[in-house]
Each structure stands twice: as C-alpha cells, then as structure tokens.
Amino acid sequence: MSTSSASSQCSAGAGAIGWWQRQCWIERDPTIGIERRPTPPDRSTDSATALSPTTPKAAPPPRCC
C-alpha cells in the first residue's frame, strides 16, 4: 500500500472514530499511539535507479506453449 493510500485511510478512520465518539459508541480513540507512515524519499530523480534510453529492457518471459 502506498503512503498516500495509507494516509487517506488514516484520515477516513480518524473521521469515523470522531463520529463514533460523538455517538457514545466508543469512549476514547483506539488509534492513539499509532503514527503515520513517513513519506518515502523521491527516487524518481535518482540517477542510480533511473532508466536511461540505453538501458537494456528485460527480456520477455519464455512462452510455455
């Protein structure tokens, strides 16, 4: 799961938890102590991992039939 997806789900969960508390369905936030995932570093500009036009592409998998 990507960081942005996880953050979106955490935000939705926080909203639901607040509503449940207002409805007196729960007394406290059960997610206290859970931290958000840190955003991973942007590797799209990393020259070590970026593909150049001369980088050979992977060979297609062998056909089975």
Biopython code that builds the backbone (N, CA, C, O; Angstrom):
import numpy as np
from Bio.PDB.StructureBuilder import StructureBuilder

atoms = [
    (1, "MET", "N", (0.845, -1.158, 0.000)),
    (1, "MET", "CA", (0.000, 0.000, 0.000)),
    (1, "MET", "C", (0.898, 1.230, 0.000)),
    (1, "MET", "O", (1.867, 1.311, 0.754)),
    (2, "SER", "N", (0.561, 2.173, -0.850)),
    (2, "SER", "CA", (1.377, 3.382, -0.924)),
    (2, "SER", "C", (1.151, 4.259, 0.305)),
    (2, "SER", "O", (0.166, 4.111, 1.028)),
    (3, "THR", "N", (2.074, 5.158, 0.513)),
    (3, "THR", "CA", (1.976, 6.064, 1.654)),
    (3, "THR", "C", (0.749, 6.946, 1.546)),
    (3, "THR", "O", (0.069, 7.191, 2.542)),
    (4, "SER", "N", (0.457, 7.429, 0.334)),
    (4, "SER", "CA", (-0.711, 8.299, 0.179)),
    (4, "SER", "C", (-2.006, 7.541, 0.447)),
    (4, "SER", "O", (-2.937, 8.101, 1.025)),
    (5, "SER", "N", (-2.079, 6.279, 0.038)),
    (5, "SER", "CA", (-3.265, 5.467, 0.318)),
    (5, "SER", "C", (-3.413, 5.236, 1.811)),
    (5, "SER", "O", (-4.512, 5.336, 2.356)),
    (6, "ALA", "N", (-2.317, 4.930, 2.461)),
    (6, "ALA", "CA", (-2.358, 4.702, 3.908)),
    (6, "ALA", "C", (-2.773, 5.971, 4.631)),
    (6, "ALA", "O", (-3.561, 5.912, 5.575)),
    (7, "SER", "N", (-2.257, 7.120, 4.205)),
    (7, "SER", "CA", (-2.625, 8.384, 4.838)),
    (7, "SER", "C", (-4.102, 8.694, 4.630)),
    (7, "SER", "O", (-4.772, 9.176, 5.544)),
    (8, "SER", "N", (-4.609, 8.421, 3.443)),
    (8, "SER", "CA", (-6.027, 8.650, 3.161)),
    (8, "SER", "C", (-6.896, 7.770, 4.042)),
    (8, "SER", "O", (-7.910, 8.218, 4.577)),
    (9, "GLN", "N", (-6.497, 6.530, 4.186)),
    (9, "GLN", "CA", (-7.272, 5.616, 5.025)),
    (9, "GLN", "C", (-7.209, 6.025, 6.489)),
    (9, "GLN", "O", (-8.198, 5.895, 7.211)),
    (10, "CYS", "N", (-6.059, 6.518, 6.936)),
    (10, "CYS", "CA", (-5.932, 7.007, 8.317)),
    (10, "CYS", "C", (-6.840, 8.210, 8.541)),
    (10, "CYS", "O", (-7.473, 8.323, 9.591)),
    (11, "SER", "N", (-6.907, 9.104, 7.566)),
    (11, "SER", "CA", (-7.762, 10.283, 7.695)),
    (11, "SER", "C", (-9.230, 9.880, 7.753)),
    (11, "SER", "O", (-9.993, 10.422, 8.552)),
    (12, "ALA", "N", (-9.622, 8.941, 6.919)),
    (12, "ALA", "CA", (-11.005, 8.458, 6.932)),
    (12, "ALA", "C", (-11.315, 7.776, 8.263)),
    (12, "ALA", "O", (-12.397, 7.953, 8.823)),
    (13, "GLY", "N", (-10.372, 7.008, 8.757)),
    (13, "GLY", "CA", (-10.559, 6.337, 10.039)),
    (13, "GLY", "C", (-10.691, 7.326, 11.177)),
    (13, "GLY", "O", (-11.506, 7.132, 12.079)),
    (14, "ALA", "N", (-9.892, 8.391, 11.144)),
    (14, "ALA", "CA", (-9.960, 9.411, 12.192)),
    (14, "ALA", "C", (-11.330, 10.082, 12.206)),
    (14, "ALA", "O", (-11.878, 10.359, 13.273)),
    (15, "GLY", "N", (-11.876, 10.341, 11.034)),
    (15, "GLY", "CA", (-13.213, 10.928, 10.953)),
    (15, "GLY", "C", (-14.279, 9.994, 11.508)),
    (15, "GLY", "O", (-15.196, 10.420, 12.211)),
    (16, "ALA", "N", (-14.143, 8.730, 11.185)),
    (16, "ALA", "CA", (-15.110, 7.744, 11.685)),
    (16, "ALA", "C", (-15.015, 7.613, 13.204)),
    (16, "ALA", "O", (-16.031, 7.521, 13.893)),
    (17, "ILE", "N", (-13.802, 7.605, 13.710)),
    (17, "ILE", "CA", (-13.612, 7.475, 15.154)),
    (17, "ILE", "C", (-14.238, 8.665, 15.881)),
    (17, "ILE", "O", (-14.887, 8.489, 16.912)),
    (18, "GLY", "N", (-14.048, 9.866, 15.356)),
    (18, "GLY", "CA", (-14.658, 11.055, 15.959)),
    (18, "GLY", "C", (-16.175, 10.951, 15.986)),
    (18, "GLY", "O", (-16.811, 11.310, 16.977)),
    (19, "TRP", "N", (-16.749, 10.461, 14.903)),
    (19, "TRP", "CA", (-18.206, 10.308, 14.843)),
    (19, "TRP", "C", (-18.682, 9.256, 15.836)),
    (19, "TRP", "O", (-19.696, 9.446, 16.506)),
    (20, "TRP", "N", (-17.952, 8.147, 15.931)),
    (20, "TRP", "CA", (-18.315, 7.100, 16.889)),
    (20, "TRP", "C", (-18.246, 7.619, 18.316)),
    (20, "TRP", "O", (-19.072, 7.254, 19.153)),
    (21, "GLN", "N", (-17.258, 8.474, 18.598)),
    (21, "GLN", "CA", (-17.160, 9.055, 19.938)),
    (21, "GLN", "C", (-18.353, 9.972, 20.221)),
    (21, "GLN", "O", (-18.901, 9.950, 21.323)),
    (22, "ARG", "N", (-18.752, 10.767, 19.247)),
    (22, "ARG", "CA", (-19.905, 11.652, 19.441)),
    (22, "ARG", "C", (-21.197, 10.860, 19.623)),
    (22, "ARG", "O", (-22.129, 11.331, 20.275)),
    (23, "GLN", "N", (-21.254, 9.665, 19.051)),
    (23, "GLN", "CA", (-22.428, 8.811, 19.213)),
    (23, "GLN", "C", (-22.375, 8.001, 20.513)),
    (23, "GLN", "O", (-23.310, 7.269, 20.836)),
    (24, "CYS", "N", (-21.268, 8.141, 21.255)),
    (24, "CYS", "CA", (-21.016, 7.397, 22.501)),
    (24, "CYS", "C", (-20.895, 5.896, 22.260)),
    (24, "CYS", "O", (-21.195, 5.087, 23.138)),
    (25, "TRP", "N", (-20.451, 5.539, 21.060)),
    (25, "TRP", "CA", (-20.224, 4.124, 20.777)),
    (25, "TRP", "C", (-18.862, 3.684, 21.298)),
    (25, "TRP", "O", (-18.675, 2.523, 21.662)),
    (26, "ILE", "N", (-17.915, 4.610, 21.334)),
    (26, "ILE", "CA", (-16.602, 4.345, 21.922)),
    (26, "ILE", "C", (-16.259, 5.519, 22.824)),
    (26, "ILE", "O", (-16.732, 6.634, 22.603)),
    (27, "GLU", "N", (-15.436, 5.273, 23.842)),
    (27, "GLU", "CA", (-15.093, 6.336, 24.784)),
    (27, "GLU", "C", (-13.820, 7.073, 24.412)),
    (27, "GLU", "O", (-13.714, 8.278, 24.637)),
    (28, "ARG", "N", (-12.848, 6.361, 23.845)),
    (28, "ARG", "CA", (-11.588, 7.011, 23.508)),
    (28, "ARG", "C", (-11.114, 6.531, 22.145)),
    (28, "ARG", "O", (-11.604, 5.534, 21.616)),
    (29, "ASP", "N", (-10.169, 7.244, 21.595)),
    (29, "ASP", "CA", (-9.613, 6.936, 20.283)),
    (29, "ASP", "C", (-8.715, 5.694, 20.397)),
    (29, "ASP", "O", (-7.692, 5.750, 21.079)),
    (30, "PRO", "N", (-9.070, 4.584, 19.753)),
    (30, "PRO", "CA", (-8.246, 3.377, 19.851)),
    (30, "PRO", "C", (-6.943, 3.457, 19.053)),
    (30, "PRO", "O", (-6.093, 2.574, 19.167)),
    (31, "THR", "N", (-6.784, 4.494, 18.259)),
    (31, "THR", "CA", (-5.574, 4.604, 17.441)),
    (31, "THR", "C", (-4.502, 5.480, 18.081)),
    (31, "THR", "O", (-3.471, 5.744, 17.462)),
    (32, "ILE", "N", (-4.734, 5.934, 19.310)),
    (32, "ILE", "CA", (-3.730, 6.767, 19.987)),
    (32, "ILE", "C", (-2.427, 5.968, 20.072)),
    (32, "ILE", "O", (-2.422, 4.813, 20.499)),
    (33, "GLY", "N", (-1.354, 6.581, 19.672)),
    (33, "GLY", "CA", (-0.052, 5.926, 19.692)),
    (33, "GLY", "C", (0.363, 5.374, 18.343)),
    (33, "GLY", "O", (1.530, 5.032, 18.152)),
    (34, "ILE", "N", (-0.568, 5.280, 17.401)),
    (34, "ILE", "CA", (-0.215, 4.825, 16.051)),
    (34, "ILE", "C", (0.241, 6.039, 15.259)),
    (34, "ILE", "O", (-0.474, 7.038, 15.178)),
    (35, "GLU", "N", (1.422, 5.956, 14.678)),
    (35, "GLU", "CA", (1.968, 7.078, 13.928)),
    (35, "GLU", "C", (1.758, 6.877, 12.435)),
    (35, "GLU", "O", (1.699, 5.749, 11.944)),
    (36, "ARG", "N", (1.647, 7.988, 11.729)),
    (36, "ARG", "CA", (1.538, 7.924, 10.269)),
    (36, "ARG", "C", (2.855, 7.467, 9.685)),
    (36, "ARG", "O", (3.918, 7.699, 10.260)),
    (37, "ARG", "N", (2.781, 6.827, 8.558)),
    (37, "ARG", "CA", (3.989, 6.414, 7.852)),
    (37, "ARG", "C", (4.725, 7.630, 7.331)),
    (37, "ARG", "O", (4.100, 8.576, 6.851)),
    (38, "PRO", "N", (6.043, 7.617, 7.418)),
    (38, "PRO", "CA", (6.782, 8.729, 6.819)),
    (38, "PRO", "C", (6.734, 8.625, 5.297)),
    (38, "PRO", "O", (6.649, 7.530, 4.742)),
    (39, "THR", "N", (6.789, 9.750, 4.646)),
    (39, "THR", "CA", (6.807, 9.761, 3.190)),
    (39, "THR", "C", (8.164, 9.254, 2.720)),
    (39, "THR", "O", (9.198, 9.763, 3.152)),
    (40, "PRO", "N", (8.171, 8.255, 1.837)),
    (40, "PRO", "CA", (9.457, 7.740, 1.362)),
    (40, "PRO", "C", (10.168, 8.782, 0.507)),
    (40, "PRO", "O", (9.519, 9.653, -0.073)),
    (41, "PRO", "N", (11.486, 8.704, 0.425)),
    (41, "PRO", "CA", (12.217, 9.670, -0.405)),
    (41, "PRO", "C", (11.853, 9.511, -1.876)),
    (41, "PRO", "O", (11.540, 8.414, -2.338)),
    (42, "ASP", "N", (11.900, 10.621, -2.600)),
    (42, "ASP", "CA", (11.592, 10.610, -4.030)),
    (42, "ASP", "C", (12.781, 10.031, -4.776)),
    (42, "ASP", "O", (13.847, 10.645, -4.814)),
    (43, "ARG", "N", (12.613, 8.878, -5.361)),
    (43, "ARG", "CA", (13.700, 8.225, -6.074)),
    (43, "ARG", "C", (13.580, 8.395, -7.592)),
    (43, "ARG", "O", (14.360, 7.818, -8.348)),
    (44, "SER", "N", (12.605, 9.185, -8.029)),
    (44, "SER", "CA", (12.408, 9.346, -9.476)),
    (44, "SER", "C", (13.556, 10.106, -10.125)),
    (44, "SER", "O", (13.768, 9.978, -11.331)),
    (45, "THR", "N", (14.293, 10.886, -9.366)),
    (45, "THR", "CA", (15.408, 11.627, -9.943)),
    (45, "THR", "C", (16.748, 11.004, -9.591)),
    (45, "THR", "O", (17.793, 11.555, -9.940)),
    (46, "ASP", "N", (16.740, 9.880, -8.914)),
    (46, "ASP", "CA", (17.974, 9.205, -8.522)),
    (46, "ASP", "C", (18.608, 8.586, -9.764)),
    (46, "ASP", "O", (18.011, 7.712, -10.392)),
    (47, "SER", "N", (19.797, 9.025, -10.119)),
    (47, "SER", "CA", (20.439, 8.542, -11.340)),
    (47, "SER", "C", (20.818, 7.070, -11.257)),
    (47, "SER", "O", (20.957, 6.413, -12.289)),
    (48, "ALA", "N", (20.987, 6.547, -10.056)),
    (48, "ALA", "CA", (21.361, 5.136, -9.914)),
    (48, "ALA", "C", (20.203, 4.209, -10.263)),
    (48, "ALA", "O", (20.429, 3.088, -10.721)),
    (49, "THR", "N", (18.961, 4.661, -10.052)),
    (49, "THR", "CA", (17.815, 3.791, -10.309)),
    (49, "THR", "C", (17.034, 4.186, -11.556)),
    (49, "THR", "O", (16.196, 3.413, -12.021)),
    (50, "ALA", "N", (17.286, 5.371, -12.108)),
    (50, "ALA", "CA", (16.550, 5.821, -13.284)),
    (50, "ALA", "C", (17.019, 5.062, -14.524)),
    (50, "ALA", "O", (18.208, 4.778, -14.676)),
    (51, "LEU", "N", (16.090, 4.743, -15.392)),
    (51, "LEU", "CA", (16.433, 4.070, -16.644)),
    (51, "LEU", "C", (16.819, 5.119, -17.683)),
    (51, "LEU", "O", (16.131, 6.125, -17.855)),
    (52, "SER", "N", (17.898, 4.873, -18.353)),
    (52, "SER", "CA", (18.304, 5.762, -19.437)),
    (52, "SER", "C", (17.845, 5.130, -20.750)),
    (52, "SER", "O", (17.495, 3.950, -20.777)),
    (53, "PRO", "N", (17.842, 5.898, -21.835)),
    (53, "PRO", "CA", (17.417, 5.327, -23.126)),
    (53, "PRO", "C", (18.297, 4.156, -23.570)),
    (53, "PRO", "O", (17.863, 3.339, -24.382)),
    (54, "THR", "N", (19.514, 4.063, -23.056)),
    (54, "THR", "CA", (20.396, 2.972, -23.463)),
    (54, "THR", "C", (20.345, 1.780, -22.511)),
    (54, "THR", "O", (21.015, 0.775, -22.747)),
    (55, "THR", "N", (19.559, 1.881, -21.439)),
    (55, "THR", "CA", (19.441, 0.764, -20.501)),
    (55, "THR", "C", (18.667, -0.362, -21.183)),
    (55, "THR", "O", (17.556, -0.142, -21.663)),
    (56, "PRO", "N", (19.246, -1.572, -21.232)),
    (56, "PRO", "CA", (18.513, -2.663, -21.878)),
    (56, "PRO", "C", (17.262, -3.037, -21.095)),
    (56, "PRO", "O", (17.259, -3.034, -19.864)),
    (57, "LYS", "N", (16.223, -3.352, -21.812)),
    (57, "LYS", "CA", (14.966, -3.770, -21.186)),
    (57, "LYS", "C", (15.040, -5.258, -20.872)),
    (57, "LYS", "O", (15.794, -6.000, -21.502)),
    (58, "ALA", "N", (14.264, -5.677, -19.911)),
    (58, "ALA", "CA", (14.225, -7.085, -19.535)),
    (58, "ALA", "C", (13.623, -7.908, -20.690)),
    (58, "ALA", "O", (12.716, -7.461, -21.391)),
    (59, "ALA", "N", (14.149, -9.097, -20.856)),
    (59, "ALA", "CA", (13.633, -9.970, -21.903)),
    (59, "ALA", "C", (12.237, -10.464, -21.511)),
    (59, "ALA", "O", (11.970, -10.675, -20.327)),
    (60, "PRO", "N", (11.355, -10.649, -22.479)),
    (60, "PRO", "CA", (10.032, -11.149, -22.137)),
    (60, "PRO", "C", (10.121, -12.586, -21.613)),
    (60, "PRO", "O", (11.053, -13.311, -21.961)),
    (61, "PRO", "N", (9.170, -13.000, -20.789)),
    (61, "PRO", "CA", (9.225, -14.364, -20.273)),
    (61, "PRO", "C", (9.054, -15.382, -21.403)),
    (61, "PRO", "O", (8.388, -15.103, -22.400)),
    (62, "PRO", "N", (9.651, -16.549, -21.247)),
    (62, "PRO", "CA", (9.521, -17.560, -22.321)),
    (62, "PRO", "C", (8.081, -18.024, -22.464)),
    (62, "PRO", "O", (7.322, -18.088, -21.497)),
    (63, "ARG", "N", (7.734, -18.343, -23.694)),
    (63, "ARG", "CA", (6.367, -18.851, -23.941)),
    (63, "ARG", "C", (6.285, -20.299, -23.490)),
    (63, "ARG", "O", (7.234, -21.066, -23.653)),
    (64, "CYS", "N", (5.173, -20.656, -22.937)),
    (64, "CYS", "CA", (5.044, -22.026, -22.439)),
    (64, "CYS", "C", (4.387, -22.942, -23.464)),
    (64, "CYS", "O", (4.452, -24.162, -23.316)),
    (65, "CYS", "N", (3.771, -22.401, -24.474)),
    (65, "CYS", "CA", (3.082, -23.262, -25.456)),
    (65, "CYS", "C", (3.586, -23.054, -26.851)),
    (65, "CYS", "O", (3.108, -23.701, -27.783)),
]
sb = StructureBuilder()
sb.init_structure("model")
sb.init_model(0)
sb.init_chain("A")
sb.init_seg("    ")
for serial, (resi, resn, name, xyz) in enumerate(atoms, 1):
    if name == "N":
        sb.init_residue(resn, " ", resi, " ")
    sb.init_atom(name, np.array(xyz, "f"), 0.0, 1.0, " ", f" {name:<3s}", serial, name[0])
structure = sb.get_structure()
